[in-house]
Each structure stands twice: as structure tokens, then as C-alpha cells.
Amino acid sequence: MKRPKDVIVRLDPACCEWFRNLPPGIIRKKVDAMLDTLQEKPDAGDHVQRSLWPKTGAYQGINNLWRYEIDNEMRASYTLMKEGDSITVRVIEIFQNHKSYEMRFGY
């Protein structure tokens, strides 16, 4: 993907609340590193086929879905929205372990 002029990375409200309450430490550093990566390269994750999208409300009304592997266990889901010359990266959920990711996505 060609780098757009402006990239805005934002977290959905529940995700933002979880992140705000994270104490300093390795998990916070890993999430910060992911956010920095998405700022530089919005398509750094893996594209998720539409047939695999969760049916929950947070995933309704989006046109694309991406998965980012934070580490061996942690995952994040996000969507990209193009607005003129800028792209908004909307982080929908951050999963602290693979089990919670499997429960949401079914795989």
C-alpha cells in the first residue's frame, strides 16, 4: 500500500478503555509498538476474508477487516477507512490471548 499523507490510528471505546487501564510494562509496550507500526504501515496485518468476520456489533458496517499478530498469543483486529488523502486505522479489539481471539472469530 502506498503510504498516505496522513494516517490516524484510533481505538474503539472499549479497546481504548482497556488500553488506558494497562499498567506500564511489556503488554503496554507491545501494544504501543503495534500502534506505531500501523501508523507507519496501515496494512501491516493480515487481511481477513469476509466469511470469517465476527457477527458482533463492532464489526458491522465495515468494508474490510485486518488482523495483527502482536506476539504469539496477542492479536488485534482493525479496519481501514480512506478519507481523501488520509487513512484512519480503527482498532476494533485487542485480544490478550489466542483463546479469546478464537472465541470471537471461531478459528
Secondary structure, DSSP 4 states (H G I P E B T S, - for coil): -PPPSEEEEEE-HHHHHHHHTPPSSHHHHHHHHHHHHHHH-TT-SEEPPGGGS--SGGGTT-S--EEEE-SSS-EEEEEEEEETTEEEEEEEEEESSHHHHHHHH--
